[in-house]
Amino acid sequence: MSDEAGDKAKAVETRGLCKRWGSVKALGGASITVGRGEIYGLLGPNGAGKSTLIRILAGGTRPTSGSAAVFGLDATRGQIDVARRSFILTDGAGLYPGLTLRKNAEVFMRLSGLKGADLKTSVSGCLALAKLEVAASRLFKDCSAGMKQRLKLALGFAKKADLMVLDEPTTSLDADGIADFKETVRDLNRTAGTTFLISSHMLLEMQDLCSRAAVLRNGAVAAQGSMADLLGKSSEVRVLCAAPEAAAAAAGLAGMRVIETRGDSVRVTATGEEVPRLVEALVAAGVRVHGVVPLLPTLEERYFRGAGPVIPVRLE
C-alpha cells in the first residue's frame, strides 16, 4: 500500500504527540491510529491526557511536538476540510445558555446550512433523538447536566459527519441515556460508516462498544490494539456444580488455585487449555459438573487495579 493510500485509510493519526505547559507534561509522545469505519476508544483515568489529545485534534491547542492528522490533513492548522467532515465534542463545549433547547438546535442547524422545511424537520428530529421534545421550550441554562449533554450529542449525530470525536460523552447521562448513546453510535457506524473516536475513563461502558482502543496513562500510550488483545485470554473459570466444596478440593489437587467457593459454584484459576484437565479431575472425584464458565477480565481490572503500572499488551 502506498503512503497516500495508507493515509486515506486512516481517519485519525497522531505521531509522537507531546504537549507541555511549562513543567507540566500532559502528553508525552502519544501515537494512535484510527482506521476509517472504526469505533475506537481513547481510554484511561482522569489526567491521562485524553482531553488534551482531543483538543489538539480540534485545533484548540497546538502540540509542543509531534503531529496530528485527520483524513491525512494536518489537524493543528484548523483546516476547513477537517471541520466539514468531522464533529468534535470537547469537554468544555457548550451552547447558548439564554436560548431554549429548540432555539439552540435551530441555530446549530442554520449554521449547517439548513433552512425552511428541512430546518424544521431536522430540529424536531434532533429533539426527538435527545428525548427532549417536552422540554424544548426550556432555557438551556435551566436544564440538568444530563439534558444538556443529550442535546449536544443529538446535534452531533444529526450532522452525520464522517468522523465524530467525543470527549467523555457519557458524562452526566443516566443508564437509559448511556444505552441510547451506544445504540445510536452503533447504528451510525453500521448504516453511515461513521468513524468514532471516543474518550472515556468509564472503561466498562466502552468495553462492549469499541472495536479497538488505546489505553493512556500519564500522557503516554500504554497499550493499543483490538479489544480482544487488550483484554487477553481468560485465566479464571467458574465451575457450576452441586458440590462446590468437593469441587474445590479436586481442583486444588489438580494444581488449580481456588479463588472463591459459594452456594452452587467454585471459582478457580484455569486457562482454556487447562479446562479439560480440570473437568477430568472433577469427574474423577465424583463431582457432577453442570457447566464451566470462562471469566473474562475487564479493562478496569487489567489496567487500573491498584496503583501499579499498566501492562503493555501490543504497541502499534
Summary of the structure (lengths in Angstrom):
residues: 316
radius of gyration: 23.8
end to end distance: 17.4
largest distance: 76.7
contacts: 997
relative contact order: 0.14
helix: 38%
strand: 28%
